[in-house]
Amino acid sequence: MNIATFGFIVFGVLLNAIAQLLLKAGTKNIGEIHLTLNNLFSVGLKVAMQLPIIGGLTCYVLSVVLWIIALSRVDVSIAYPMLSLGYVVTAIGAWYLFGEALTVQRLVAIGIILVGVALLART
């Protein structure tokens, strides 16, 4: 895999992780969502008006564009496991932004993911 292809994969994964963090930020602004037939429109409008959610959805769209470019250049059996880098970025971002716990077990899992991605990238 060349550096450009690796870049498309990594930036796509980063955008996907950023999208998750923005969606979480938007839902923190809204609070817990309880949908019923009576409030479907008003809740949907409330969600659609959240700038972090709009930003998250935009990041998703851009990540899909980069992902399609990456898949045109590399086997899906190589590219798809790289998505696990998103878990690493999201866990660290959630810890930093939202105060979510990074336990020893999670840190060990993150280390295992990083070793796996490094091995995969070398093939």
N, C-alpha and C positions, 0 to 999 in steps of 0.2 A: 504494500500500500504506500503510495507516495504522500508527501507532506500536504499537498493540496486536498486530496481525498480525506486524509485524516482531519484536516482543518474543517472541511464541510461536516464531517461526523461530529467533531467536538463542538463546533459552534451550534449545530442543530440540537445536540444534547443540552448544551448550556441554555439555549433559548427555551427548550422544553422545561428545564428545571426552573428557570426564571418565571415561566408561565405558571407553574404550580405555586410558587411563592406569591406571585401577584394575585392569583385566585384566592389563596388563603387570606391575604391581606384584605381583599374585597369582602370575603365572608366574615372576617372579624369586624368590619364596619357594619355589616348587616345584622349579625347575630345568628342564632340558630334558626334554620329555615324549616317551617312546617307547612307543607303544601296541602291545600284542599281545593276542591272545585270552585269554592267561593272566592279564594284569594289567589288563584293561579295567575291571573293577569296582573294584579297589583304587586305580587312578589316577583314575578318575572320582570316587571318594569323597574322595580327597586334594584334587582340584580343587574339589569341591563344598564342602569345609570351609574354604576360604580366604576370610576376610572381605573382602579387596579384590575378589575375584571375585564374591562375593555382592553387594557394593556396586556393582560395574560392571554386573552384570545388572539390578540395580534401576534404575540410571541409564538403561539402555537402555529399560526398560519405560516409565519416565516420559518419556523423549525421544520415544517413539512416540506417547504420548498427546498431547503438545504438537504433534507433527508432524501428527497427524490434525486437530487443531483448526486449525492453520495452513492445511492443505490445503483445509479447508472454507471458507476465506476468501480464498484467492489462487490464481491459476493455478499448476499444477505446473511450468510452464515458467519461472516466476519463482522459486518456492520451491526447486526441486531444485538449481539451481546454487548456492544459498546454502549448501548442505551443504559446499561447498569451504572455508568458514570453519573447518570442523572440522580440516582439514589444518593451518591456521595455528595454532590453539590446541593441537593435539596435538604439533606440532613444537616449539613453545615450551615446552610442559609436559614433553616428553621431554628436552629440553635441560636444563631446570631440575631436574627430579626424578631423571633417570637419567644425566645427563651425556652424552646423545647429541649428536653433532656438528651444529652449525648452520653449514654451509659457506656461502661466498658464493653459490654456485649455489642452495642452498636458500633463502637470504634473498631473492635476486632472484625466485625462484618465488613466495615468500610475498607479495612486493610486487605481483607481477602478479595474484595471486589477489585481494588486497585492492582493487586498482584495478577489477578485473572485477566484484566484488561491489558496490562503490560505484556503478558505472555501472548495474548491474542493479537495484539498490534504487531508483534514481531514476526508473525507467520506470513 
